Amino acid sequence: MRHLLSGEQVLADWLKRRGYPAYRNRQLATWIFRKRATCFDEMSNLPAVLREELAEQFRLWTSEVVCQQRASDGTEKLLLQWLDGGRIECVLLRDGIRRSICISTQVGCAMGCVFCASGLDGVDRNLTTGEIVEQMLRLQHLLPERERLSHLVVMGMGEPLANLDNLMPALEFANRKSGLGISSRRITISTVGIPRAIRRLAARPSHFHLAVSLHAPDDALRTQLVPVNRNIGLEDLLAAADQYFDVSGRRLTFEYVLLAGVNDRDSHAHGLVGMLKNRPALLNVIPYNPVAGLTFQTPSAAAIKRFRAILETAGLNVHFRRRKGDRIDAACGQLRRSTTPSPPRS
Ligand code: SAH
C-alpha cells in the first residue's frame, strides 16, 4: 500500500486513471490538510466507492505515536515509529501566536556533529515524502481546530540536503494553499552545509529560507565539531551560501552552537565578525543544549553576554535563541531515536 501523501501527482494520476474529476483531488486535500480527517470514512462528500478504493490502496497514516510529551512552555514532542520500526522525533512549539513545527528528514543522521544527539547512532535511512508530510499532520492534530501552523523548520533529525528529493515535494505540500498554506518565507531548511546541494536548491523555482550550521569561524575548529567539513571547507560553503542569496534574494541565517571553552572565546567572535560583516546574514547563536552522554557545557550567562557584545558592537545582525522544550529534550540537537524517553527535567 502506498502512502497517500507520497506526492501531489501520485494521487492526481491515480484519480485520473479511474476517471474521477480533478476536483476530487482538491476535496481530498481539504479533508486532509484543513479538516484534519483521520480516515477516509470521514470524507463525507466523496462517493462511497471512492472512499473504499482509497482505503484499499492507500494509507493515510503509517506511523504510530510511541510517546507524546508536553513541556510547561507549551512545547510538545512526538516520538513516531514507522512501519519498518524506524523511529524519529518531531516537535510543536508555541510562542505567542506562532505555532511552529520542527520536523525530521532521516532516521538518525550521518553527519556526526560531535555535540548533537541525532547522529549518535549514525543514519538508517531517508524518510519518504509521505513520512515527512505525516509529521506535519500529526503535529497539526495537536492544535485545536481554530489554530493553524504558521512556521515550519526542517531542523529535526537528519540532514535535509541529503534527502532533497523526498523533502522538496513534502515542503510543497506545506507551502501550497491547498496544503497547509505556510508561506515559503516561514519555511526554513537547516543544513550542515553541503555546497553542491545548496547550489541545487538555488536552481529550483521555489525558494525557502536557508539556515547554514556554521559553528566555527575557521576550518580547523569546524572540522573538529562538524567532521564532514573536512571534505567541504568554509570557502566553498560560503560561496554556495552567497549564491543562494543572490538567486533567491532571501537573507541567509547562519547557526552557531555556543560550546563553553570550545568556540565561545573573544577570538572566535572576532573571527565571525570578519566572516559575516559584509554578508546580508543573520547569525543565530544557540547556547548548547545538553545531550545525555556528551560532556560539552553550556557557556555561563556572563560568557554568552560577552560573546554577544563583541558581535553586536561590530554591527552584526545577531539573534540568541531562547531555549524551548529542553525540559523534554525537544530543543535543538536533542532529538533522537530514544527508546525510553527521559522523564521531564524540572
Ligand atoms: N542537519 C541540520 C539540522 C540539524 S539540527 C543541520 O545541521 O543544520 C538544527 C540545529 O541545531 C543545527 O544548527 C545543529 O547544529 C544544532 N544543534 C545540534 N546539536 C545541538 C545542541 N546540542 N545544542 C544546540 N544546538 C544544537
Residues whose N, C-alpha, C, O or C-beta is under 5 A from the ligand:
A	BS01	SAH	F115 C116 A117 V154 M155 G156 G158 E159 P160 S190 T191 V192 A211 S213 E255 V257 I286 P287 Y288 N289 V291 C332 G333
